[in-house]
Amino acid sequence: MSLTRPYKITIAVLAVLVALGMGAYIFQLVGGLGVTGMSNGTSWGLYIAGFMFLEGLGAGALAIASGVTVFRASAYRAAVLPAVIISVVCMLLAGALVLIDLGGVVRIANMMLSFNPASPLFWDVCLVSCFLVVGVVFLYLLTSKRGTAASQMATARIALPIAVLVPSVTAWLFGLQIAREGWYSSIMAPLFVASALDSGLALLVLALIWLNRNRVRAGSERCLSGLAGLLALFVAVDGYMVGCEVLTMAYPGTEGAAALLAEMTSGSMAPFFWIEVIVGVFAPCLILAFAKNRRRPGIVALASAGVLAGVFCKRIWLLLGSFVYPNVAGAPGLISGSSSTQGVEGVHGWTVVSSYAPTLPEVLIVAGVFALGVLAFLVLAQRFLVDDVSSEEGLTDKGMLAVEREDVVASHEPIEASLDCRFGTVRAGEQERSQ
């Protein structure tokens, strides 16, 4: 891949964003979490929304890569290695945002020293760690000469359930909290898995289109159109689950659900909710429902970008919507805890309605983390995807080709044995007739 002028400009812009993010993080370390828009009423903000989004991207990409390997979907071989790279990068960034949200990296030691096995948060940390280990091993086996067909297949079989469990456990962090109207739902885990699959696949499709356009890694039209069709299916399932959740909230008409639904559809969360519904669900489904559109990379890229925007907006309204009305019935409320309230004389510290808006340091830190992820993918693409082995259906991995050869040989053996038996029977009959 040649270092063209647009490529160099992109690298420079990403590097500037990373530098600004690092500077904002140092500012947060000095000033504490008080420089953010979070408070006692809204204890999670843009960092956790970014964590949810990036974790879903990583889990979805690894699910696609391991699924293609386990089920030997040869038409999509070219997507395996880019998908594994995306999964590792996204999960590393997701973990970084959690550490940033803690206010200091050293605070992770508290979780190690006083962990609680009954907490879903403990199991989320364990699964994310396992995800990273399996993802790195998978990447090594796909890019190293030591990676055999058997080792790749074994790793993929381990990676597939982990890719499903990681967003599920994160969903249970929300779904098991009975005090939050918008989180306490049995459908939360399937909803997170569906969002992970469509967002991870959308990012993978965008990466494949970019790699193909820049002649980094060739891919077939069949592979792209097939992935686009699968994306339309995933988006439809995701939208169906959101519709089921909204119907369950709206039909009974309970006070808490009605207030939250009004906040989602016509309140502060309405822009994010409707962007997800229109841009992230309806538009991609309508675009990708037609086969001719699935064969056009530009249209597929537009639909994939819409899916990513919709899933990110879903993370916003799903996370922040349930913070608007704290469960403080019969109590004076919550102490704001924000530095602005403490610094203004005569302002009452108790509140019964929470509010949140990300501050400039939060935005710069999250932008820096995302820019770092793009830089990491470009570096790894330059290292592992350039001048790879190609075939008729695009570029393939040697291990997967070896697996397919083994399957072909194994499938021919019983046929040959059956033919030998039949020919032996025919010969025996001919001999009897001749006698």
Legacy VTK file of the C-alpha trace (Angstrom):
# vtk DataFile Version 3.0
C-alpha trace
ASCII
DATASET POLYDATA
POINTS 435 float
0.000 0.000 0.000
1.609 3.233 -1.153
1.671 6.235 1.133
-0.373 8.617 -0.989
-1.026 12.228 -0.062
-4.610 11.594 1.187
-3.319 8.679 3.254
-0.639 10.847 4.859
-3.194 13.577 5.606
-5.475 10.999 7.226
-2.634 9.731 9.393
-1.745 13.280 10.420
-5.333 14.134 11.370
-5.658 10.934 13.387
-2.369 11.619 15.150
-3.551 15.119 16.107
-6.792 13.705 17.531
-4.839 11.146 19.545
-2.575 13.885 20.913
-5.574 16.028 21.881
-7.160 13.033 23.564
-4.021 12.334 25.571
-3.849 15.954 26.648
-7.498 15.885 27.733
-6.914 12.684 29.683
-3.976 14.249 31.537
-6.237 17.202 32.327
-8.828 14.778 33.720
-6.220 12.996 35.832
-5.218 16.313 37.362
-8.753 17.669 37.876
-10.521 14.386 38.590
-13.854 13.211 37.193
-15.327 16.568 38.233
-14.171 17.943 34.868
-16.688 15.637 33.168
-20.444 16.095 32.971
-21.120 13.068 35.187
-22.590 13.319 38.671
-24.287 11.206 41.306
-27.477 11.329 39.264
-25.738 10.266 36.037
-22.796 8.121 37.032
-22.167 6.781 33.518
-21.741 8.937 30.456
-19.974 9.107 27.121
-17.146 6.805 28.207
-19.463 3.896 28.986
-21.535 4.549 25.866
-18.309 4.327 23.858
-17.359 1.167 25.735
-20.690 -0.460 24.881
-20.314 0.539 21.231
-16.710 -0.632 20.831
-17.314 -3.864 22.714
-20.202 -4.650 20.374
-18.041 -3.926 17.336
-15.334 -6.275 18.579
-17.727 -9.045 19.575
-19.634 -8.864 16.295
-16.463 -8.952 14.198
-15.066 -11.937 16.100
-18.405 -13.754 15.820
-18.297 -13.331 12.030
-14.674 -14.475 11.774
-15.114 -17.519 14.005
-18.452 -18.406 12.384
-16.912 -18.374 8.904
-14.084 -20.590 10.139
-16.178 -23.055 12.135
-18.834 -23.516 9.450
-16.281 -23.376 6.603
-18.078 -20.668 4.637
-15.495 -20.492 1.870
-17.197 -17.596 0.082
-16.289 -15.300 2.991
-12.720 -16.410 3.626
-11.368 -12.980 2.713
-13.206 -11.429 5.664
-11.691 -13.587 8.415
-8.344 -11.875 8.992
-9.671 -8.278 8.783
-12.484 -9.248 11.154
-10.060 -10.622 13.743
-7.921 -7.482 13.526
-11.015 -5.317 14.042
-12.142 -7.408 17.010
-8.820 -7.153 18.848
-8.449 -3.405 18.233
-12.027 -2.582 19.267
-11.910 -4.661 22.430
-8.620 -3.070 23.517
-10.149 0.371 23.051
-13.287 -0.667 24.927
-11.164 -1.726 27.884
-9.276 1.565 27.723
-12.523 3.540 28.010
-13.487 1.589 31.129
-10.149 2.450 32.730
-10.630 6.102 31.763
-14.116 6.064 33.312
-12.662 4.799 36.595
-10.800 8.088 36.947
-7.420 6.399 37.268
-5.803 3.224 36.010
-4.589 2.290 39.501
-8.191 1.861 40.635
-8.428 -1.362 38.680
-6.437 -2.889 41.557
-9.472 -2.462 43.827
-11.461 -4.796 41.600
-8.689 -7.396 41.719
-8.200 -7.179 45.480
-11.875 -7.057 46.489
-13.708 -8.757 43.651
-17.246 -10.031 44.052
-18.050 -13.213 42.059
-21.775 -12.473 42.443
-21.400 -9.235 40.463
-21.942 -9.294 36.681
-19.212 -6.660 36.446
-16.643 -9.185 37.687
-17.654 -11.691 35.009
-17.645 -8.972 32.374
-14.014 -8.193 33.193
-13.142 -11.903 33.068
-14.839 -12.432 29.705
-13.315 -9.329 28.142
-9.878 -10.561 29.263
-10.566 -14.010 27.796
-11.810 -12.352 24.602
-8.554 -10.463 24.193
-6.439 -13.564 24.802
-8.419 -15.652 22.308
-8.463 -12.820 19.768
-4.699 -12.324 19.921
-4.103 -16.086 19.636
-6.476 -16.276 16.669
-4.670 -13.387 14.983
-1.312 -15.060 15.576
-2.484 -18.368 14.128
-3.896 -16.662 11.032
-0.706 -14.702 10.319
2.001 -17.114 11.472
3.431 -20.124 9.663
2.827 -22.109 12.842
-0.908 -21.658 12.511
-2.243 -25.022 11.372
-5.754 -25.762 10.178
-6.532 -27.705 13.341
-5.304 -24.942 15.666
-7.282 -22.269 13.805
-10.426 -24.369 13.924
-10.014 -25.090 17.653
-9.477 -21.401 18.415
-12.510 -20.389 16.360
-14.687 -22.878 18.243
-13.629 -21.251 21.513
-13.969 -17.716 20.152
-17.539 -18.100 18.889
-19.262 -18.610 22.282
-17.038 -15.973 23.898
-18.080 -13.471 21.218
-21.716 -14.109 22.158
-21.182 -14.089 25.924
-19.256 -10.806 26.130
-22.140 -8.525 25.005
-24.578 -10.726 26.932
-22.823 -10.204 30.260
-22.519 -6.468 29.577
-26.261 -6.425 28.895
-26.912 -8.129 32.219
-25.109 -5.259 33.958
-28.137 -3.231 32.884
-30.867 -5.839 32.633
-30.499 -7.043 36.226
-30.975 -3.583 37.759
-34.594 -3.526 38.867
-34.421 0.150 39.869
-33.965 1.335 36.269
-37.114 1.262 34.155
-35.384 1.206 30.784
-32.798 -1.420 31.702
-34.705 -4.050 33.649
-35.678 -6.355 30.788
-35.112 -10.006 29.890
-34.591 -9.054 26.240
-31.575 -6.870 27.027
-28.981 -9.602 26.353
-30.435 -10.671 22.967
-30.723 -6.991 22.055
-27.041 -6.405 22.811
-26.010 -9.496 20.822
-28.107 -8.402 17.828
-26.602 -4.900 17.955
-23.111 -6.383 18.201
-23.662 -8.550 15.144
-25.031 -5.817 12.886
-22.580 -3.114 14.003
-19.570 -5.453 13.872
-20.568 -6.682 10.422
-21.192 -3.109 9.232
-17.697 -2.055 10.311
-16.214 -5.151 8.678
-17.994 -4.367 5.399
-16.670 -0.800 5.475
-13.160 -2.099 6.146
-13.363 -4.600 3.259
-14.584 -1.906 0.868
-11.743 0.387 1.921
-9.167 -2.404 1.608
-10.435 -3.344 -1.833
-10.577 0.242 -3.078
-7.025 0.933 -1.913
-5.819 -2.383 -3.366
-4.670 -3.639 -0.012
-6.695 -6.828 -0.053
-8.768 -7.933 -3.027
-12.266 -9.217 -2.420
-14.932 -10.711 -4.623
-18.306 -9.186 -5.430
-19.917 -12.376 -4.168
-18.344 -11.954 -0.744
-19.402 -8.315 -0.415
-22.968 -8.851 -1.625
-23.353 -11.871 0.648
-22.175 -9.943 3.690
-24.484 -7.059 2.759
-27.444 -9.413 2.650
-26.482 -10.853 6.017
-26.216 -7.310 7.371
-29.765 -6.559 6.252
-30.961 -9.640 8.139
-29.099 -8.675 11.319
-30.444 -5.120 11.189
-34.004 -6.380 10.728
-33.688 -8.653 13.771
-32.205 -5.812 15.817
-35.023 -3.480 14.822
-37.604 -6.142 15.642
-36.216 -6.499 19.166
-36.303 -2.741 19.722
-39.903 -2.718 18.543
-40.786 -5.514 20.979
-39.231 -3.564 23.835
-41.054 -0.348 22.916
-44.388 -2.187 22.627
-43.877 -3.813 26.031
-43.237 -0.395 27.564
-46.094 1.405 25.805
-49.068 -0.978 25.990
-49.432 -1.418 29.790
-49.165 2.354 30.279
-47.423 2.235 33.663
-46.229 5.556 35.020
-42.498 4.880 34.888
-42.552 3.264 31.448
-44.748 6.028 30.010
-42.389 8.726 31.297
-39.349 6.944 29.875
-41.055 6.293 26.534
-42.011 9.963 26.267
-38.390 10.906 26.998
-37.246 8.547 24.240
-39.699 9.597 21.555
-40.240 13.299 22.217
-37.840 14.326 24.985
-34.091 14.741 25.316
-33.379 11.261 23.920
-35.660 11.679 20.891
-32.934 12.700 18.366
-30.887 9.601 19.194
-33.909 7.299 19.189
-35.240 8.449 15.828
-31.798 8.470 14.215
-31.460 4.853 15.230
-34.912 3.929 13.922
-34.697 5.805 10.601
-30.986 5.919 9.764
-29.901 2.737 11.541
-32.809 0.368 10.817
-35.315 1.388 8.143
-32.929 2.989 5.638
-30.315 0.163 5.636
-33.015 -2.511 5.369
-34.688 -0.750 2.445
-31.368 -0.194 0.689
-29.952 -3.689 1.147
-33.225 -5.475 0.401
-32.494 -5.124 -3.343
-29.822 -7.358 -4.875
-28.598 -4.669 -7.292
-27.827 -2.363 -4.350
-25.878 -5.085 -2.571
-23.566 -5.315 -5.581
-22.665 -1.609 -5.442
-19.883 -0.907 -2.893
-20.765 2.783 -2.507
-24.384 2.096 -1.583
-23.384 -0.769 0.721
-20.896 1.535 2.445
-23.609 4.176 2.931
-25.970 1.618 4.478
-23.200 0.272 6.723
-22.350 3.768 7.953
-26.018 4.279 8.769
-26.055 1.067 10.807
-23.027 2.215 12.805
-24.578 5.625 13.463
-27.836 3.988 14.538
-26.197 1.558 16.937
-24.125 4.324 18.519
-27.284 6.413 19.004
-28.955 3.376 20.549
-26.137 3.136 23.087
-26.736 6.787 23.979
-30.500 6.648 24.550
-30.372 3.215 26.157
-27.706 4.294 28.649
-28.743 7.849 29.464
-32.520 7.562 29.171
-32.831 5.590 32.397
-30.761 8.176 34.294
-33.248 10.982 33.669
-35.673 9.953 36.423
-33.790 8.484 39.416
-35.622 6.046 41.656
-35.890 8.417 44.643
-39.624 8.284 45.433
-40.232 9.475 49.009
-36.683 10.775 49.396
-35.365 14.343 49.077
-33.458 13.348 45.939
-29.817 12.933 45.014
-26.851 15.120 45.805
-25.718 16.565 42.507
-22.047 16.034 43.249
-21.006 18.243 40.347
-18.288 20.805 40.868
-20.459 23.546 39.331
-23.244 23.058 41.891
-20.797 22.990 44.774
-19.150 26.189 43.608
-22.331 28.272 43.265
-23.636 29.714 46.528
-27.322 29.420 47.305
-27.966 26.537 44.891
-29.717 23.561 46.473
-27.696 20.350 46.170
-30.660 17.962 46.079
-32.191 16.986 42.759
-34.933 14.592 41.662
-34.259 14.861 37.920
-30.819 14.079 36.560
-29.160 15.837 33.654
-25.993 15.168 31.706
-24.052 16.686 28.827
-20.515 15.586 27.904
-17.841 18.200 28.472
-15.043 19.081 26.072
-12.490 16.827 27.829
-14.873 13.860 27.497
-15.427 14.491 23.799
-11.714 14.900 23.100
-10.811 11.747 25.030
-13.397 9.621 23.225
-12.410 11.101 19.851
-8.779 10.341 20.640
-9.591 6.742 21.538
-11.510 6.211 18.294
-8.716 7.846 16.288
-6.198 5.564 17.975
-8.291 2.586 16.889
-8.283 3.695 13.257
-4.514 4.212 13.410
-4.023 0.766 14.925
-6.105 -0.853 12.185
-4.142 0.952 9.459
-0.847 -0.195 10.959
-2.003 -3.796 11.338
-3.462 -3.765 7.823
-0.108 -2.583 6.502
1.593 -5.359 8.455
-0.680 -8.356 7.850
-3.002 -7.670 4.904
-0.720 -6.301 2.192
0.572 -8.781 -0.401
-1.442 -11.635 1.057
-2.112 -14.829 -0.881
-5.055 -14.450 -3.279
-7.391 -16.832 -5.022
-10.442 -16.791 -7.228
-12.762 -15.715 -4.433
-10.383 -13.151 -3.065
-7.625 -13.640 -0.535
-7.699 -16.745 1.602
-5.860 -18.095 4.605
-3.688 -21.158 4.168
-5.188 -22.805 7.184
-8.721 -22.596 5.831
-7.592 -23.981 2.486
-5.985 -26.894 4.298
-9.209 -27.529 6.194
-11.149 -27.579 2.944
-8.670 -29.999 1.370
-9.075 -32.297 4.358
-12.847 -32.114 3.978
-12.642 -32.954 0.284
-10.372 -35.929 0.899
-12.531 -37.166 3.750
-15.701 -36.791 1.706
-14.216 -38.785 -1.193
-13.172 -41.762 0.903
-16.646 -43.253 1.564
-17.608 -42.686 -2.091
-14.542 -44.562 -3.299
-15.175 -47.361 -0.831
-18.792 -47.621 -1.971
-17.743 -47.723 -5.629
-15.180 -50.421 -4.886
-17.859 -52.518 -3.199
-20.254 -52.078 -6.101
-17.622 -52.850 -8.690
-16.612 -55.897 -6.652
-20.218 -57.103 -6.605
-20.562 -56.592 -10.356
-17.347 -58.459 -11.039
-18.448 -61.342 -8.816
-21.771 -61.561 -10.691
-20.040 -61.560 -14.046
-17.773 -64.376 -12.919
-20.778 -66.442 -11.775
-22.559 -65.909 -15.088
-19.468 -66.873 -17.043
-19.155 -70.118 -15.056
LINES 1 436
435 0 1 2 3 4 5 6 7 8 9 10 11 12 13 14 15 16 17 18 19 20 21 22 23 24 25 26 27 28 29 30 31 32 33 34 35 36 37 38 39 40 41 42 43 44 45 46 47 48 49 50 51 52 53 54 55 56 57 58 59 60 61 62 63 64 65 66 67 68 69 70 71 72 73 74 75 76 77 78 79 80 81 82 83 84 85 86 87 88 89 90 91 92 93 94 95 96 97 98 99 100 101 102 103 104 105 106 107 108 109 110 111 112 113 114 115 116 117 118 119 120 121 122 123 124 125 126 127 128 129 130 131 132 133 134 135 136 137 138 139 140 141 142 143 144 145 146 147 148 149 150 151 152 153 154 155 156 157 158 159 160 161 162 163 164 165 166 167 168 169 170 171 172 173 174 175 176 177 178 179 180 181 182 183 184 185 186 187 188 189 190 191 192 193 194 195 196 197 198 199 200 201 202 203 204 205 206 207 208 209 210 211 212 213 214 215 216 217 218 219 220 221 222 223 224 225 226 227 228 229 230 231 232 233 234 235 236 237 238 239 240 241 242 243 244 245 246 247 248 249 250 251 252 253 254 255 256 257 258 259 260 261 262 263 264 265 266 267 268 269 270 271 272 273 274 275 276 277 278 279 280 281 282 283 284 285 286 287 288 289 290 291 292 293 294 295 296 297 298 299 300 301 302 303 304 305 306 307 308 309 310 311 312 313 314 315 316 317 318 319 320 321 322 323 324 325 326 327 328 329 330 331 332 333 334 335 336 337 338 339 340 341 342 343 344 345 346 347 348 349 350 351 352 353 354 355 356 357 358 359 360 361 362 363 364 365 366 367 368 369 370 371 372 373 374 375 376 377 378 379 380 381 382 383 384 385 386 387 388 389 390 391 392 393 394 395 396 397 398 399 400 401 402 403 404 405 406 407 408 409 410 411 412 413 414 415 416 417 418 419 420 421 422 423 424 425 426 427 428 429 430 431 432 433 434
